[in-house]
Amino acid sequence: MTARIFNFSAGPAIIPESVLEEAKENLLSLGSTGIGIMEHSHRGKAFLAVYEQAVARCRELAGISNDYEVLFLQGGASLQFSMVPMNFLTSGQTADYLITGVWSEKAREEAQRVGSVHEACSSKDKNFTYIPQELKPGSSPVYTHFTSNNTIFGTQFRTEPTPAAGSFLVCDASSDIFSRPIDVSKYGIIYGGAQKNLGPSGVTLVIIRKDLIERGQKELPTMLQYRTHAKNESMYNTPPTFGIFMMNLVFGWIIKQGGLASMAAKNEAKAKVLYDYLDQSRLFKGTAQADSRSLMNVTFVTGNEAIDQQFVSEATKAGFDGLKGHRSVGGMRASIYNAFPHEGVVELVKFMRDFEARQA
Ligand SMILES: *Cc1c(COP(=O)(O)O)cnc(C)c1O
């Protein structure tokens, strides 16, 4: 088999190797059923057991109470950009949006199609290199939406913002979900595509408070109402069975790692290796403000585009893949999600040190 290389891709991203091995075993036969995981009916006992374990593990990991529903939907985080306002924002009402990057701007755009939006803060003035400390809440917003980790710009909220009085908190947690402990009780809705921290693309985890599900608009197309998916245990139509299976394995892997607190400790130690190096490097520098740095996506530049390109190209040849930064930031981005090995960051820093020495 071809050796696996260090994959710094921002998403779809690295999946724990043990999970891939376990998946491989179940492709031809799920357990002893004689039928592969992708070939099982979603109504059958075998798949239902997978689904139930995935929900149970998800609840266990994040301490999700019975006041919340755990849903596995399709359409990515991008469909949640629309579903949230369609269900909860009627025309004449306002929602607060915290604008900390491209994804929050996209979320806002969809809300603007439905109702009115108030910008509670924005870091656009400095190309989204920081997380604003102060919010200016609108008047009686229905909900307050934020993006916990800005995948493109390499910034991350340290803790959840306080929503305006009377509004519930909505979080796009696509790129840091389950990378650290989360107090679900502070949120109305948390959503995230699986392809960064939880598994393959094609399935979206939605954690939503049950009373909100009831409040949602009733005139929407059936598939766009949360109540449809809640009533049918995410199986109103054929769910992304393979994605749910993979997510279940990833949940199991996180539990084995010691749960979210342990995951956070590992992620902090891992990111520190890279940030410590960047802080003393004479060639590379981080693009995010120190107090806003992401533990998931580390963005950095040399300040010279030609050298950036040379670095990415040499790094790729040396087996460090996916380091090219997003076009809106340029430079480099190392995505080091839960499944990314500590050793890979240590190796990258060695390579960067060597590159820096050769440049000097
Ligand atoms: C990747 C990403 C998205 C887009 O997710 P899709 O599943 O492709 O719709 C949205 N928000 C954030 C923060 C992301 O990182």
The ligand as an SDF file (V2000), in Angstrom:
LIG
                    3D

 15 15  0  0  0  0  0  0  0  0999 V2000
  -16.2560   24.3130    5.6010 C   0  0  0  0  0  0  0  0  0  0  0  0
  -17.1120   25.2760    6.3110 C   0  0  0  0  0  0  0  0  0  0  0  0
  -18.4200   25.5560    5.8850 C   0  0  0  0  0  0  0  0  0  0  0  0
  -19.0220   24.9560    4.6250 C   0  0  0  0  0  0  0  0  0  0  0  0
  -19.4690   23.7060    4.8920 O   0  0  0  0  0  0  0  0  0  0  0  0
  -20.2320   22.8250    3.7830 P   0  0  0  0  0  0  0  0  0  0  0  0
  -20.4480   21.5590    4.5250 O   0  0  0  0  0  0  0  0  0  0  0  0
  -19.3370   22.7100    2.6040 O   0  0  0  0  0  0  0  0  0  0  0  0
  -21.5070   23.5100    3.4550 O   0  0  0  0  0  0  0  0  0  0  0  0
  -19.1800   26.4190    6.6330 C   0  0  0  0  0  0  0  0  0  0  0  0
  -18.6850   27.0150    7.7360 N   0  0  0  0  0  0  0  0  0  0  0  0
  -17.4250   26.7860    8.1570 C   0  0  0  0  0  0  0  0  0  0  0  0
  -16.9300   27.4590    9.3910 C   0  0  0  0  0  0  0  0  0  0  0  0
  -16.5990   25.9110    7.4600 C   0  0  0  0  0  0  0  0  0  0  0  0
  -15.3470   25.6770    7.8850 O   0  0  0  0  0  0  0  0  0  0  0  0
  1  2  1  0
  2  3  1  0
  2 14  2  0
  3  4  1  0
  3 10  2  0
  4  5  1  0
  5  6  1  0
  6  7  2  0
  6  8  1  0
  6  9  1  0
 10 11  1  0
 11 12  2  0
 12 13  1  0
 12 14  1  0
 14 15  1  0
M  END
$$$$
